[in-house]
Amino acid sequence: MRSKRIGFLGVWFFLVSLIFISPLFAQSNEVLDSIIGKETLSMQDAAYLVLTAAGKLPETASPAEAFSAMEELKGKWKIRIQSADKPLTLGQYSYILMRVFSIPGGIFYHIFPGPRYAARELAFLGIIKRHPSPYRKLSGSDALLYLGNTLEWTAGRS
Amino acid sequence: MDGGPVMKKIVILSAILLFLIFVTAGAVDFGGIISNETALTVDGSADFSQENTAKVWFNTGTEHPLVFYFGGSYTFNLDRPYLFDVYDLRLEGTFKRSSELPSVFGFTLGRYAFNDFTYTFMNNNVDGFKLNFTYPYAAVRIDVGFTGLQLKPVSTVLISKLDYNDQSIDAVILGSKRIVGKLETSFPNLFQRQKLSLALLFQEDLRQLFENDNTNTLSRVIPEGETQYTPERGGLVDTQYAMLGMSGPIVQALYYNVYGCLNTGRVLSYIDGAYTYTPVLAFLAGAELRYYNSAILYTRAMLQFIYTSGDADSTTFTEGNTAGKANTFIPISVIPMGLVFTPVLGNIFFPHVSYSLRPFAHAPAGIIRSIQPQLDAYVFFRSTAGAVSEGGIDPNSDSLYLGSEVDIAIRFRPFSDLGMAVSAGGFIPSGAFLTDERSFRFLVKLTANLSW
């Protein structure tokens, strides 16, 4: 329970810090608001959410900068990068989360690393609780929810 | 394919339907499971069994209001080299309404799981339809289905003597032919998160509708009024159930569940030299206390007690009534209660204690965190000196105590897609059994499953 509190507080700190600490975070707040309101998440938005939450990028980075950073890191994480605006599937977002946060997967994930078994793994871990089909599109609010669950899970693991 | 012409047509039609849905639905989620079960049973003599099952499933995306599900399996064991089955074939719709009631309307059409809300006397697939209505403070569910399209080896519906006779007749391919129905209402948050459940269920035996000149004698219904006693045969068994249940938290981490069921109906009885349908009046009562605390190594503990009425003048468990009303509780599904000694509900009562934990839940090596040992203990009694579902009881014994069982299981899921378990159990029969049946019985079982 303590580890869940730490993870939950971590997400809130991340969000609150974006809103209150510096006027520069007004842009981050607007970026978050725009992502949360989207019905489908793009690769650019996913890169922004995940890389800033993982501390790979400062919060002041823009989604375009985050997308460029993801393109540079794609070789390291073996992530297939689509165009910045193309909608992401749940499987693709799950795969990014697993790679960035170093979440170990199951047997089939190790044999066939990719979106399908990444979504399966996150559903098994309870990070994705409903509609775990790896081929469905992902909304911005869902993406933020799964990111928060991932941060909570990694906090509990450490 | 162990299914005959009827099943072949069903599979072909299903495949066409699936193709159409695949083409029109867009995103499809799919997967499969391979599992193995290996068991050694010692009950006087040793018996080894092994069963391998491969399942495939798909759905058209659970995020859509309308979803099509399919699940098929192939099973191999040493007694039956092939068994193909369709265990899931349904169209499911869920529609949320923002300003009208019911707030959620849902339906299911096809093959789906039908159960009583306690999962103690009915849990089997049916082919039919289900309607769900969700209101702010209540949920209503209506189910109607037919059990006779399932393959005999996978059907758990065994109620009458003729159902049991069909098990040994090769010409009978499909399971017991019954229509089942349910009307269930629940109030999920009556007060302080307490849930009240009420249900009416029925099952009607449709066997006679399918009788013809080619029907095996052992599958034929004895007509009412018949004077010749033929204990190996029987008649129709129709039953109804009225259920009431209450469940919810008592304090944090401690939950309770209490329920009762009144069972009515009719069974064929041989009374005063002739067969006649006599009414059924029986009941079931159960209570459970469950404790779960993830902070204490994911400890789970349960204390359960189930009582089912019996009939002291019953000579056989099924249709054995010989006087007055039939008072033995009649379950619809065969749901075994233990691991070694597996009586079906009816003239049985027992306390059951269960405890499990994950002792390595916080270990540095993540792969061992899922190891979960579990201990179960049962003490079995019969409610009257009448017959129970298990054989070997001394007909001259008045003892109600049948025996005690202890089971141990260790479950291990090292990866999300690989699970294993080893189970072992031992049953000590009481003096109620015949002398030859009183030896210690034990079972060891290994199971493994891999999903993709």
Interface residues (C-beta under 8 A of the other chain):
Chain A: M1 P104 G105 G106 I107 F108 Y109 Y117 R120 E121 F124 L125 R130 H131 P132 S133 P134 Y135 R136 R157
Chain B: A27 V28 D29 G31 N59 G61 T62 E63 S294 A295 G366 F415 S416 D417 L418 L450 W452
